Amino acid sequence: ADAGPRSAWSFFQELGTFAYAYSCQQVVFEAYLSTKKSHKEWFLSRSMTLAVVVGGVMLTLMAVLGYGAFGQDSDSDILYNFNVSDTVVQVAFLVVCAHLAFYIPNDFVIMRLFAVHIAGLNVLKLNTPTFVAVTLVLFA
């Protein structure tokens, strides 16, 4: 059986899973290890290639649009190019801050998963006090 999406709609339904899975190397390695042996070649050749190509196209598109918007007078920190007194820009800055606040803990969740795994426990079966204790110890 083919491991790929069965239709264009199913591809878009799984886009969030792809975005999460390729956001950091630890998750990619975990996904690769959990892939069936018969699909490992597909995972590396098609899935990873697709992720690299789509990511490259998105970054190139952002670069071209950013250059088109600001030209050669663009600062290296692109956010400095915006008029900070504009309400829309302030909302955009808040969205960037919210993104960082919600994304950075992603790495912490993965660290906690592996720490619990190294201790020989199953993170899904931890009781609440143990889960909270592990979280606080890792934060400390």
C-alpha positions in Angstrom: 0.0 0.0 0.0 1.2 3.5 -0.8 1.9 5.7 2.2 1.2 8.9 0.5 -1.9 11.0 0.4 -4.8 9.5 -1.5 -6.1 12.8 -2.8 -5.3 16.5 -2.9 -7.9 17.1 -0.1 -6.2 14.5 2.2 -2.9 16.2 1.6 -4.3 19.5 2.8 -5.9 17.8 5.8 -2.5 16.5 6.9 -0.6 19.8 6.3 -0.6 20.6 10.0 1.0 17.3 10.8 3.7 17.9 8.1 4.3 21.4 9.5 4.7 20.1 13.0 6.7 17.0 12.0 9.3 19.0 10.1 9.6 21.9 12.5 12.6 20.3 14.3 15.0 17.5 13.7 14.1 15.5 16.8 10.5 15.0 15.5 11.7 14.1 12.0 13.9 11.4 13.5 11.1 10.1 15.7 8.7 10.1 12.7 11.3 8.2 10.7 11.8 5.6 13.4 8.0 5.1 13.7 7.6 4.6 10.0 7.0 1.0 8.8 10.0 -0.6 7.3 8.4 -0.8 3.9 7.7 2.9 3.9 11.1 4.2 5.1 12.5 4.7 1.6 9.3 6.6 0.6 9.7 8.8 3.8 13.2 9.8 2.9 13.0 10.2 -0.8 9.5 11.7 -1.3 8.4 13.2 1.9 11.7 14.9 2.9 12.2 16.1 -0.7 8.7 17.6 -0.7 9.3 19.3 2.6 12.6 20.9 1.4 11.2 22.0 -1.9 8.0 23.5 -0.4 10.1 25.2 2.3 12.6 26.6 -0.2 9.8 27.9 -2.5 8.1 29.6 0.5 11.4 31.3 1.7 12.2 32.4 -1.9 8.7 33.8 -2.3 9.0 35.7 1.0 12.4 37.1 0.0 11.1 38.3 -3.4 8.0 39.8 -2.0 10.0 41.5 0.8 12.4 43.0 -1.6 9.6 44.1 -3.8 7.9 45.8 -0.9 11.0 47.6 0.6 13.7 47.5 -2.2 17.4 48.0 -1.4 16.7 50.3 1.5 15.6 47.3 3.6 17.1 46.9 7.0 18.5 43.5 7.9 15.8 43.2 10.6 12.8 43.4 8.3 10.5 44.5 11.2 12.3 47.9 11.4 11.0 48.7 7.9 7.5 49.1 9.1 5.9 52.2 10.5 5.5 51.3 14.2 2.8 54.0 14.8 0.4 52.1 12.4 -2.2 50.0 14.2 -2.0 47.2 11.7 1.8 47.0 12.2 1.4 46.9 16.0 -1.1 44.1 15.6 1.3 42.2 13.4 4.1 42.7 16.0 1.7 41.2 18.6 1.0 38.2 16.3 4.8 37.7 16.0 5.2 37.8 19.8 2.3 35.3 20.2 3.8 33.0 17.6 7.1 32.9 19.4 5.4 32.5 22.8 3.4 29.5 21.6 6.1 28.0 19.3 9.2 28.0 21.6 7.5 25.7 24.2 7.3 23.1 21.4 11.0 22.3 22.0 10.3 22.0 25.7 7.5 19.5 25.1 9.9 17.4 23.0 12.6 17.6 25.7 10.2 16.5 28.4 9.1 13.6 26.2 12.6 12.3 25.8 13.5 13.0 29.5 10.6 10.9 30.6 11.5 8.2 28.0 15.1 8.1 29.2 13.7 7.5 32.7 11.9 4.5 31.4 8.4 6.0 31.8 5.6 6.5 29.3 4.6 10.2 29.2 1.0 9.3 28.3 0.6 7.3 31.5 2.1 9.7 34.0 -0.2 10.9 36.7 -0.6 14.7 37.1 1.7 15.2 40.1 4.5 13.3 38.4 4.0 15.2 35.1 4.0 18.6 36.9 7.1 17.6 38.9 9.0 16.6 35.8 8.0 19.8 34.1 9.1 21.9 37.1 12.4 20.1 37.4 13.2 20.6 33.7 12.3 24.3 33.9 14.6 24.7 36.9 
